[in-house]
Amino acid sequence: MPTGSLTGQVAVVTGAGRGIGREIAIGLAAEGMAVGLVGRTHGTLTETLKECVRRGARGVAVTADVTRPGAVREAVRVVERDLGPIDLLVNNAGQVDRAEVPIWETDANQWWQVVETNLRGPYNLLRCVLPGMVERRRGRVVNLNSGFALRPDGHYTAYATSKGALLQLSDNMADSLAGHGVVVLDISPGAVATDMTAGMPMFDGMKAWGSIPYMVAVTVDAARGRFDGLHGRFIHAGRDDLTELVARADEIREADARTLRLRPYKADDPMA
């Protein structure tokens, strides 16, 4: 049951018109959070906004392509003007390779569009939202990531490359943000049934989809601060025992675990 635990706070959710982004926005609204909805399609954003308002939350829908810096700046400006300072940024907007083909058979323009959406998009939001968080010395960022970031996949090279780069970006930001009271997390929902994933050939005939409501609950918990001890780390919501991760947060930080690293292959390896 909703508790209103996030009342008085403001979130920005990208890709909020459909799929996981829509459900996350509604889940945050149900907990009392005001929501700034960002996406490319006005009609779907408006429908999400109606659902958020039905749960008693304030909200605003702003049509913007996250790959365009000017559009993102204006979207953030409108959210802050209408709702107030941003406490939570959820970088959810994403694309995937249209076909399961090796890189030499890909459509070059579509390949780069995926990378731009999945990496440049979050950067543009971070560039606009983080200055306010740093100044106020508080804030949280949730980047929707994927297991593709951690393992090679020769058929989804744009998606896997962009998600790996996003994970590395979070790692590179983590130390500097920690000094300003801002938390960044990369969270993978696992394989959940959205328009994007359901259309991927590798999931053809998939029956055991992950739970979107569970991913919403995890994001709400992130907004509450449950995972602050895992700042800068990767969480696989679809597989992890989150209670165990939270309990072992100090150990995970000390071991530099849940980050991307090249492993040395011998004692005098330059990467050692």
N, C-alpha and C positions, 0 to 999 in steps of 0.2 A: 504494500500500500504506500502511496506517496506520503512523504512526511513534511514537505515544505522545507527541507534542509538546506536548499540553495536559494531561498528567498533573499532578494536584495542583490544578487549577483547577476552578471551579464555574460552571455556566451556568444561567440560567433561560430557558426557551423557552415562550412562550405559543402557544396554538393547537396544542399538541404532539400532539394525538390523531390528526391526519390531515394529508394534503397535505404542503406544504413544511415545516411545523413539525415534523411527525413525522420527515421525512427529515433535517432539520437536527439534531434532537436525537440521532438515531442516528449521524449523521456525527461529531458532537462527542464522543459516547461512544466511538466507535471510536478517537478520538485520545487517549483517557484522561481526558476531562473528566467530572466528576460532573455529573449533569443533574437540574434541578428542572423537572418537566413540569407545566404549568398549562393547563387547558382545562375545558370545561363538561361533558364526557361521561366518566364514570368508566371505562366499558368500553374506549373507544379509548385513553385515557391508559394504562391498565394494559397493553394490548397493546404500546404504544410502550415502556413501561418494561421489559417482558420482553425486547424486542429490544436495548435499551441494556445491560441486565445480561448478555445473551448475549455482548456485546462486551467484557465484563470491567469495565464502569463501575459506579460507585455511582449510585443515582438514587432519586428520590421523586416520586410522582404526587399532585398536589393538585387537586381539583375546585374550580373557582372561575370566576365570571363576571367578566371583566376590567373591566366597567363599574361594578362595585360596590366602592367603596373598602375597606369592611370585609373583604370576601372576599379582596381582593388583599393587604391587610396580613397577614391570617392565612396566606395562601399563602407569602408571603415569609418570615414568621416560621418556618414549618415547614421550608422549604428551608434557611434559615440554621442552624436547630437541628440538622437531620439531616445536612447536607452541609458547612456552613461558609460563610464570607463569599463573596459573589457577585462573580465576576470579569467575567462577560459576561451582558448582558441582551439577548435577542432578542425584540423586539416583533413577533410574527408574526400573532397573532389578528386576523382581519378579516372584514368582510362586504361585500357588494356589493348595489346596487339589484336588486330582484327582476325588474323589467321595464324594457325600453328605451323609456321614455316621457319626454316633456318634463315639466318640474318641476310644471306645473299639473295634470298627470294622475297624479302620484305618490301613493302611500299615505303620509300625513303621519307616521304612527307608525313605519312601516318606514324611511322616509327618515332620521328622527332616530336610529333604532336603529343604522343604518349609521355615522352620524357619531359616535355615542357609542362604538361598538366600536372604530372606527379612530382616534379621537383621544383620547377620554376614557380608553379602555383603556390606551394607552401612557402617558398622563399618570399614571394611577394607579400603574402599575408604576414609572415614573421617580421618582415622589414617595416611594415606599417603598425603592427600591434605591439611588438616588443618594446619600443621606446617608452610607451605609457606604462607598461608593466614594470620595466626597470626603474622608472622614475618613482612609481608608487611602492616599489619593493615588494610586489606580490603579483602572482599570476600563474596560470598553468597552461601548458600546451599539450594537446594530444594529437600526434600524427598517426593517422590510420595507415598501418604498414602491412606487411605480408611475409609469410614464410618464404616467398620467392626472393626476398632480400638476402636470405642466408644460404641458399643453395643454387647451383647453376641450373639453368633451364634453357636448352637450345631452341625452344619453340616460342618462348615469350621473352625475347631478349630485351625489348624496350621496357616492358613492365618490370622484369627482374632487375635490370640495370638501374632504373629510376628508383625503385624501392630500396635497393642497396645503398644508393647515393643518399637517399633521404635518411636512412638509418645512420650513415656516417655523418651527415649534417647535424643530426641531433647530438651525436657523440661530441662533435667539435664545438657545439654551443654549450654543452652541459657545464663545464667548469666555470666559464665566464658568467653564465646565468645564475649559478648557485650562489655567487657572491652578491646577487641582487634579489634573492628570495623568489626566483622564478623557476618553476619545475617544467621539464620537458620529458615526455614519455612517447615511445613508439609502441603502439598496441596493434596486434594482428587479431582480427576476429575469427580467423580460420575460414574455411569454405562455407559461406552462407549464401542462401538463394536470393540473389539480386538479378536485375536485368543484365548486368555486366557478367557476373560469374556463370549464370545459368546458360549464357550463350557461348561459353568457352567449350570447345570440343572435348577437352580433357575431363570435363564434368558431365558429359553426355550420359544419361541414365543414372546420375547420382541420386541416391535415396537418403543417405544419412547426412543431411545438411546440418551445419552448425546452427546455433540459436541466435537469431538477431536480438530478441529480448534480453538474452544474457549479455550480449555485447553492449546493449544500452545500459544495463545495470552496472557493467564494469566502467563505462564512461562516467556514469553518475558517481560511482565510488571514486574515480580519479578526480572529478571536480570537487568532491568532499575532502580530498587530501589523503585518501587511504594508501595511495601508492607513492607518496612523496619520497619515501626512503629509497625508491628505485629510480630516482632522478637520472635521466640520461640513458636508461636501459630499455631493452626490448622485452615486451610481455606478449606471450601468445595466449590470448584469452581462450582460444578454442581448445587448448591442450594443458595449459599450466594449472597447477594447484596454486591458486592465488594466495590462499592463506599461508601456504608454505613459503612462497616467494616473499611475502611481506615479513614473515618471521625471520627469514634468512637475508634480509636486505643488507645488513652490515657485512656479512660474509660475501655476498655477491659483489658489493663495491670493492672490498679488499682484494678479491680475486680478479678484479677487472672483468668479471663475467658479463654475459649478455651484451657485448659490444663486438664490433667487427675488428678483427686483428689478423695480421699475417703471423703465422706460427713459425718460429725458427726450425730448421731441419738439422742443425748441428751447433755445437757450442760457439763456433766462431762465425756463424752466419751473421751477416750485417743486420739482419732483422732481430737478432737475439737481444 
